[in-house]
């Protein structure tokens, strides 16, 4: 029997092992989403397609998961090695608008959080990126 959650989180044949996400910040607060599957706060992210650059894949995933179209070129903060293989490309983009995301099935909550009031549990890559690149 195939479960609905397995269909919703299934990878496409066009997906690489790499993922990408965008850490969007506005007025010193970060937009984070609570992931349904891991129950961790994370950036909107997902698998980068084969033949897609990490930057474009990260922006595409951000838009798919939030229905927000970001203007600008995100800056690569860091590329992490994922424990299950592949890489996680973490980008950052600062804006002047507090967008309200329309979440897809992969998330159950969202919010804007300052560095000193980050939610828990927080994805380790997000925690490292914020700690390392934002003072």
C-alpha positions, -999 to +999 in steps of 0.1 A: +000+000+000+013+035-009+008+061+017-001+097+008+029+111+027+052+089+006+037+103-026+039+139-014+076+136-004+087+115-034+117+127-054+114+132-091+137+114-116+150+148-125+162+156-090+199+155-081+212+145-046+218+181-039+194+205-022+193+243-021+176+268+000+173+306+006+177+322+039+155+353+034+159+381+058+140+414+063+148+440+089+172+416+107+146+388+109+148+355+091+119+338+074+118+302+085+093+274+080+085+244+102+090+213+081+062+187+084+084+157+079+114+165+102+095+189+126+125+213+124+126+250+115+144+254+082+147+276+052+124+269+023+145+244+003+144+213-019+161+192-044+180+208-072+172+194-106+198+178-128+211+205-152+200+233-129+224+256-111+222+256-073+213+293-073+183+288-097+172+256-080+173+273-046+152+302-058+128+278-076+123+257-044+118+289-023+090+300-047+074+265-049+073+262-011+062+298-002+046+312-034+069+342-029+090+354-059+122+369-048+139+396-068+177+397-067+206+374-068+211+354-037+245+352-022+260+317-015+267+315+022+280+279+024+277+245+009+273+217+034+278+180+030+246+162+038+249+130+059+228+110+034+249+121+004+248+152-018+253+188-008+231+215+007+236+249-009+226+277+015+220+311-001+210+344+015+190+373+002+180+404+021+149+423+013+128+452+025+094+435+025+080+410+050+063+386+027+035+363+039+042+328+026+015+305+013+029+272+025+028+240+006+022+205+020+058+203+032+054+229+060+030+234+089+041+268+102+062+298+095+075+330+111+101+357+111+127+353+138+156+375+150+190+359+156+185+361+194+150+345+193+154+316+169+128+288+171+136+253+182+144+227+170+164+245+143+180+227+114+217+224+120+227+240+087+205+270+093+219+274+128+255+272+115+248+297+087+231+323+109+258+320+136+286+322+111+274+349+087+252+372+108+264+391+138 
